[in-house]
Amino acid sequence: AAADPASVAPGSLEGGSWCNEHMLHERLDIIEEKVIKTVEHLESEVKSLLNIISETTLNIPTVPGTPLTDIFDGEY
């Protein structure tokens, strides 16, 4: 009956374990949220940098007859 939450006495070891597990999950949720926000921010920064690089390469004057080089290998 120790696995039954209703049978766990208040202040017992099993109850403390549940409380610690609950706190751990709350902390993990906070960390997960921060990681997601960080990844979204980094994705935005990378897109910005790729746009800047793309615009810069379009403005580079080329000598007539020189083949253009796709620095993105056609991926963007």
C-alpha positions as CSV (number, residue, x, y, z in Angstrom):
1,A,0.0,0.0,0.0
2,A,3.1,2.3,0.1
3,A,2.6,3.0,-3.7
4,D,-0.9,4.3,-3.0
5,P,-0.7,8.1,-2.5
6,A,-3.7,8.1,-0.1
7,S,-1.8,5.7,2.3
8,V,1.3,7.9,2.6
9,A,1.3,9.5,6.0
10,P,2.1,13.3,6.1
11,G,5.8,13.9,6.7
12,S,6.8,10.4,5.8
13,L,9.8,9.7,3.6
14,E,7.6,8.8,0.6
15,G,5.7,12.1,0.9
16,G,9.0,14.0,1.0
17,S,10.2,12.2,-2.0
18,W,7.0,13.2,-3.9
19,C,7.5,16.8,-2.9
20,N,11.2,16.7,-4.1
21,E,10.1,15.2,-7.3
22,H,7.5,17.8,-7.8
23,M,10.0,20.6,-7.2
24,L,12.4,18.9,-9.6
25,H,9.8,18.9,-12.3
26,E,9.0,22.5,-11.7
27,R,12.7,23.4,-12.1
28,L,13.0,21.3,-15.2
29,D,10.0,23.1,-16.7
30,I,11.6,26.4,-16.0
31,I,14.9,25.2,-17.6
32,E,13.1,23.9,-20.6
33,E,11.3,27.2,-21.1
34,K,14.6,29.1,-20.9
35,V,16.2,26.7,-23.4
36,I,13.3,27.1,-25.8
37,K,13.5,30.9,-25.6
38,T,17.3,30.8,-26.1
39,V,17.0,28.5,-29.2
40,E,14.3,30.8,-30.6
41,H,16.6,33.8,-30.0
42,L,19.6,32.1,-31.6
43,E,17.5,31.0,-34.7
44,S,16.5,34.6,-35.1
45,E,20.1,35.8,-34.9
46,V,21.3,33.2,-37.4
47,K,18.5,34.2,-39.9
48,S,19.6,37.8,-39.5
49,L,23.2,37.0,-40.1
50,L,22.4,34.9,-43.1
51,N,20.3,37.8,-44.5
52,I,23.2,40.2,-44.0
53,I,25.6,37.8,-45.7
54,S,23.2,37.3,-48.6
55,E,22.7,41.1,-49.1
56,T,26.4,41.7,-48.8
57,T,27.3,39.1,-51.5
58,L,24.7,40.6,-53.8
59,N,26.3,44.0,-53.6
60,I,29.8,42.8,-54.3
61,P,30.9,44.2,-57.7
62,T,31.9,41.4,-60.1
63,V,34.3,41.5,-63.0
64,P,32.4,40.7,-66.3
65,G,32.9,37.1,-67.2
66,T,33.7,36.0,-63.6
67,P,31.4,33.1,-62.5
68,L,29.3,33.8,-59.5
69,T,29.9,31.7,-56.4
70,D,26.9,30.6,-54.3
71,I,28.3,30.6,-50.8
72,F,25.2,28.9,-49.5
73,D,25.3,26.0,-52.0
74,G,21.7,26.7,-53.0
75,E,20.4,26.0,-49.5
76,Y,19.0,29.5,-48.8
